[in-house]
Amino acid sequence: MALELALLTPLLVAFMMVMVGLGRVVEAQSQVEGAARDAARAASLARTRPDAKTAAGSAAEQTLSGRRWCRRPPNTEVDSREWRRGGQVSVKVSCEIDLSGLSLIGFSATRTMTGTATAPIDTFRRIE
């Protein structure tokens, strides 16, 4: 019985580490998608395209601030091709997450997470 326990313990520890790694990846993906949603909403409230880009970047950074796993400030891309009343604005947010503590079990040291969201522009909003 002791031999079986000694053989199975490393497998159980490795399984738990894999579950922690997958949990970290899922949590990071959820946070990045939330940041994209917040950035799209902030961009849709702006009056001009440059203001939309600034607002989206600021919203994404605020949403992801305090997250230690994001190695650099998030990269924000704003698609404002349909910038008009009743149109929409799309935002893509990317963040490189740190998985270096889990490289022992096969995870790469970093992974890029991407979230995309689209928000409508109000039909009664004055935009430029």
C-alpha positions as CSV (number, residue, x, y, z in Angstrom):
1,M,0.0,0.0,0.0
2,A,2.8,2.4,0.8
3,L,4.5,1.7,-2.5
4,E,1.3,2.4,-4.4
5,L,0.8,5.7,-2.5
6,A,4.4,6.7,-3.3
7,L,3.9,6.0,-7.0
8,L,0.5,7.8,-7.2
9,T,1.4,10.9,-5.2
10,P,3.5,12.6,-8.0
11,L,0.7,11.9,-10.5
12,L,-1.9,13.4,-8.2
13,V,0.3,16.5,-7.6
14,A,0.9,16.9,-11.4
15,F,-2.9,16.6,-12.0
16,M,-3.6,19.3,-9.4
17,M,-1.0,21.6,-11.0
18,V,-2.6,21.0,-14.5
19,M,-6.0,22.0,-13.0
20,V,-4.5,25.1,-11.4
21,G,-2.9,26.0,-14.8
22,L,-6.1,25.5,-16.7
23,G,-8.0,27.6,-14.1
24,R,-5.5,30.4,-14.5
25,V,-5.9,30.4,-18.3
26,V,-9.7,30.4,-18.1
27,E,-9.7,33.2,-15.5
28,A,-7.3,35.3,-17.7
29,Q,-9.5,34.7,-20.8
30,S,-12.6,35.8,-18.9
31,Q,-10.9,39.0,-17.6
32,V,-9.6,39.9,-21.1
33,E,-13.0,39.4,-22.6
34,G,-14.4,41.6,-19.9
35,A,-11.8,44.3,-20.6
36,A,-12.8,44.1,-24.3
37,R,-16.5,44.5,-23.4
38,D,-15.7,47.6,-21.2
39,A,-13.4,49.1,-23.9
40,A,-16.1,48.7,-26.6
41,R,-18.7,50.4,-24.4
42,A,-16.3,53.2,-23.6
43,A,-15.5,53.7,-27.3
44,S,-19.1,53.7,-28.2
45,L,-19.7,56.7,-25.9
46,A,-17.0,58.8,-27.4
47,R,-17.8,61.7,-29.8
48,T,-14.9,61.3,-32.2
49,R,-12.8,58.4,-33.5
50,P,-9.6,59.5,-31.7
51,D,-11.5,59.9,-28.5
52,A,-12.9,56.4,-29.0
53,K,-9.4,54.9,-29.3
54,T,-8.2,56.7,-26.2
55,A,-11.3,55.8,-24.2
56,A,-11.0,52.1,-25.2
57,G,-7.4,51.9,-24.3
58,S,-8.0,53.6,-20.9
59,A,-11.0,51.3,-20.1
60,A,-9.0,48.2,-21.0
61,E,-6.1,49.2,-18.8
62,Q,-8.4,50.1,-15.9
63,T,-10.2,46.8,-16.1
64,L,-7.0,44.8,-16.2
65,S,-5.1,46.9,-13.6
66,G,-4.1,45.0,-10.6
67,R,-3.9,41.7,-12.5
68,R,-0.4,40.4,-11.8
69,W,-0.6,37.8,-14.6
70,C,-0.8,40.4,-17.4
71,R,2.9,41.0,-18.2
72,R,2.5,44.3,-20.1
73,P,-0.2,46.8,-20.5
74,P,-3.0,45.4,-22.8
75,N,-2.9,46.0,-26.5
76,T,-6.1,47.6,-27.7
77,E,-7.3,47.8,-31.4
78,V,-10.4,49.7,-32.2
79,D,-12.3,49.1,-35.4
80,S,-14.4,52.2,-36.2
81,R,-15.3,51.5,-39.8
82,E,-19.0,51.7,-39.0
83,W,-18.6,55.0,-37.0
84,R,-22.0,56.6,-37.5
85,R,-25.3,57.0,-35.8
86,G,-26.8,53.5,-35.4
87,G,-23.4,52.0,-36.3
88,Q,-21.1,50.0,-34.1
89,V,-17.6,50.0,-32.8
90,S,-15.5,46.8,-32.2
91,V,-12.6,46.5,-29.9
92,K,-9.9,43.8,-29.7
93,V,-7.9,43.5,-26.5
94,S,-4.8,41.3,-26.2
95,C,-2.8,40.6,-23.1
96,E,0.3,38.4,-22.6
97,I,-0.2,36.3,-19.5
98,D,2.5,34.9,-17.3
99,L,2.5,31.1,-16.8
100,S,6.1,30.7,-15.8
101,G,5.3,29.1,-12.5
102,L,3.6,26.2,-14.4
103,S,6.3,25.5,-16.9
104,L,7.3,22.4,-14.9
105,I,4.2,20.6,-16.1
106,G,4.3,21.6,-19.7
107,F,2.8,25.0,-19.9
108,S,4.7,27.6,-21.9
109,A,6.0,30.6,-20.0
110,T,3.6,33.0,-21.6
111,R,0.4,32.9,-23.5
112,T,-1.4,35.6,-25.4
113,M,-5.1,36.0,-24.6
114,T,-7.4,37.9,-26.9
115,G,-10.9,39.2,-26.4
116,T,-13.2,41.0,-28.9
117,A,-16.4,42.9,-28.2
118,T,-18.7,45.1,-30.2
119,A,-21.0,47.9,-28.9
120,P,-23.7,49.8,-30.8
121,I,-23.5,53.6,-31.3
122,D,-26.7,55.3,-30.2
123,T,-28.9,56.5,-33.1
124,F,-29.6,59.8,-31.3
125,R,-25.9,60.5,-30.4
126,R,-24.1,63.4,-31.9
127,I,-20.8,62.0,-33.3
128,E,-18.1,63.6,-35.4
